[in-house]
Amino acid sequence: MLTKLIKFLKMATIVLGLFVAFVLVAAFATDTEYTVERSIVIDKSTPVIFEHIRYLKNQDEFSVWGTMDPNMKQEYRGTDGTVGAVSAWNGYEDVGKG
């Protein structure tokens, strides 16, 4: 009985060691950097697109934060569409403040 237990423990130790070795080799062999890209084709001219996105209020249409917290407080300072205009928000914990 004791010899069977010892054989089992040896085999379990070998299997566990091989598993750990495999994980370590895999960790060192994989690439640590990756890139995610998305693209979309917009069938409009560049001036038309620029005229739309230059206004901070229009950018809310694409805001991830606005989707996460539709009740967040937003504030706009300065003249929208010009240099120096500021968009600020304050939402719940995940959205944060910016």
N, C-alpha and C positions, 0 to 999 in steps of 0.2 A: 504494500500500500504506500509506504513512504517513498519507495523508488519511483512509483508512478507519479506521485506528487512532485518529486524533484525533477523528473523528465518534463512534466507539464510546465513547471515554472521556468525551466531552461528554454523550452520551446516558446513560451509566452514572452520571455525576455528577448529572445532572438527576433521574434515577429515585431515586438514593440520597437526594438533597436532599428530594424530595417525600415519600419514606418517613419520613425524620426529622421533617419538618414535620407529617405526619399523626400520628406517635407523640406529638409534643409537644402538638398540639391535643387529641388524645384524652386525654392525661394531665391537662391543665388543665380539660377539660370533664366528666370523670367525678367522681362524688361521693367524697370521701375518708373519709366516715364511713358505717358500716352497722350494722345491728342484726340479731342472730340471736335468734329466740325459739322456745321449745319449750313445749308444754303437754301435760298429761295429766290425765284425769279420774279421780279416785279415788272410788270409790263407798263411802265411809266418812264418818262424822261427824268434825268437826274435833277434838273431844276424844280420839277413838280414835287419830287420826293423830298428834296431839301427844304422846300417851302413848307412842307407839312411837318417834318420832324424837327425843324429848328425851334418850334414852339414847345416849351416844356409841358404844357397842358395836353398837347397831342400825344406826347410820349407815354402818357398814362394808359393809352390803349394797349400798350405792349408791356406794361409793368407787372413783373412777377409779384412784387410786394402788394400791389393793389388787388391781385387775384387772391393772395393768401389772406389778406385782411381788408375786405371792402369797407370796413368802418374806420379805417385809420384816418387820422387828421392830416390834411395836407395844407401847406402854406406856400404861396408864391410871392417872391419879393423881386422888385426891379421891373423893368419893361421886358415882358416875355418876347423871346425871339431876338434879343440883343445880348451882347457880351455883358456879363455881370448879373444876368438874371439868375435867381436861385429858386430851386424847388426843395422843400423840406417836408418830411413826413414823420409821424409818430404813431406807431401801431402797437399791437400786443407784442409779447415777448419774442416770438419767432421772427417777426417783421422788424422789430427794433425801431431805432430812431436814426434819421440821417438827413 
